[in-house]
């Protein structure tokens, strides 16, 4: 494999997926709407990534360029590339679907019968399957048939904390944590699976999707919401508070019990995974603000997301969920005038109360014991 298009030249695109592809010797063309970033990538063909863990390591990413993700250039590029990846955010997938569809039509019209694999690297469950549905809305039946033969839509689970960029003279510079995990569903590829260091293959993707969602994502947002309530500015400040750390750990143990029962994860290995994540939150080199991690609370309170999905698992298996219920109560307290979802959440609580708000956004039964407990906890906060 020689060429890839990566939609999304933001911090995650440059600091995570784009970097892994370039490090594997693949020529990466970033596609983005940000003209300044696109022009700088075209000019420099490289950028620096500060990788922070136990120490700081500056790494240079080379063999990259960029094009605008709107216009005809991207269509021609899709028609001849070997791989497409994305890191654009769940909402933008629907927007780029039309572009990808046009590119596939051009590809087929040009007689290109090479296999193409598309991997959406988003914080969502089965994001590539969703992207496929959106792309297929724009394809006629013969193009759909050709896509089914030649194009692999490969679901993945991604995990790397990439905080907002620090002030720098170069807009391309990005900081990322040393930990990264990119797991792909090997059953969905068409043709040969590319060999990319840092991309792990599995035939049981949902186990890893939920492991990340129920541990990293659940723990991260609960840390943020408890941090907000206690006046902390960053995730690190919040997790270094003993009370918050204990509650976040308990929350991840409760969600972890669901994973252990559902997917037979090894109990000791999962306990070690939880400790590793707590350590990542406390990384002294990562300045990650609680407001960034807590934003869009309505999405995070969705039935398939990081708070309610593990809670439903505890109900299914009849296991402990007190800390999860406390975390959900803390999420309901989240205020941020700059975040439309936070504003909507607070307006709903004001007008119809906690129980009805929960029922509306989470799908929980308004009369369930869980809702009653969350309401009690909310009133005590």
TACORKA-V199385 format. One record per backbone hydrogen bond with DSSP energy under -0.5 kcal/mol. CO is the residue of the C=O (numbers start at 0). NH is the residue of the N-H. Records with the same first field share a line. If there is no record, write none. Layout:
CO: NH / NH
//
This chain:
1: 26
2: 81 / 82
3: 28
4: 6 / 84
5: 30
6: 86
9: 13
10: 14
11: 15 / 16
12: 17
15: 19
16: 20
17: 21
18: 22
19: 23
20: 25
21: 24
25: 27
26: 3 / 28
27: 29 / 64
28: 5
29: 66
30: 7
31: 68
32: 34
33: 37
34: 38
35: 39
36: 40
37: 41
38: 42
39: 43
40: 44
44: 62 / 63
46: 60
47: 173
48: 50 / 58
49: 51 / 175
50: 56
51: 177
54: 52
56: 50 / 58
58: 48 / 60
59: 61
60: 46
62: 27
64: 29
66: 31
70: 74
71: 75
72: 76
73: 77
74: 78
75: 79
76: 79 / 80
81: 116
82: 4
83: 118
84: 6
85: 120
88: 91 / 92
89: 92 / 93
91: 94 / 95
92: 96
93: 97
94: 97 / 98
95: 99
96: 100
97: 101
98: 102
99: 103
100: 104
101: 105
102: 106
103: 107
104: 108
105: 109
106: 111
107: 110
110: 112
115: 151
116: 83
117: 153
118: 85 / 120
119: 121
121: 123
123: 126
125: 129
126: 130
127: 131
128: 132
129: 133
130: 134
131: 135
132: 136
133: 136
134: 137
135: 138
139: 143
140: 144
141: 145
142: 146
143: 147
144: 148
145: 149
146: 150
149: 115 / 151
150: 152
151: 117 / 153
152: 154
153: 119
154: 184
156: 182
158: 180
159: 161
160: 176
168: 170
169: 172
173: 49
175: 51
180: 158
181: 199
182: 156
183: 185 / 201
184: 187
185: 188
191: 193
193: 195
195: 198
197: 181 / 199
199: 183
201: 185
203: 206 / 207
204: 207 / 208
205: 209
206: 210
207: 211
208: 212
209: 213
210: 214
211: 215 / 216
212: 217
214: 218
215: 219
216: 220
217: 221
218: 222
219: 223
220: 224
221: 225
222: 226
223: 227
224: 228
225: 229
226: 231
227: 230
232: 289
233: 237
234: 238
235: 239
237: 240
239: 241
240: 244
241: 245
242: 246
243: 247
244: 248
245: 249
246: 250
247: 251
248: 252
249: 253
250: 254
251: 255
252: 256
253: 257
254: 258
255: 259
256: 260
257: 261
258: 262 / 264
259: 263
265: 269
266: 270
267: 271
268: 272
269: 273
270: 274
271: 275
272: 276
273: 277
274: 278
275: 279
276: 280
277: 281
279: 282
282: 285
284: 286
285: 287
286: 288
287: 234
288: 291 / 292
289: 293
290: 294
295: 299
296: 300
298: 301
299: 306
301: 304 / 307
304: 308
306: 310
307: 311
308: 312
309: 313
310: 314
311: 315
312: 316
313: 317 / 318
320: 324
321: 325
322: 326
323: 327
324: 328
325: 329
326: 330
327: 331
328: 332
329: 332
330: 333
335: 338
337: 339
338: 341 / 342
339: 343
340: 344
341: 345
342: 346
343: 347
344: 348
345: 349
346: 350
347: 351 / 352
348: 352
351: 355
352: 356
353: 357
354: 358
355: 359
356: 360
357: 361 / 362 / 363
358: 362
364: 367
367: 371
368: 372
369: 373
370: 374
371: 375
372: 376
373: 377
374: 378
375: 379
376: 380
377: 380
//
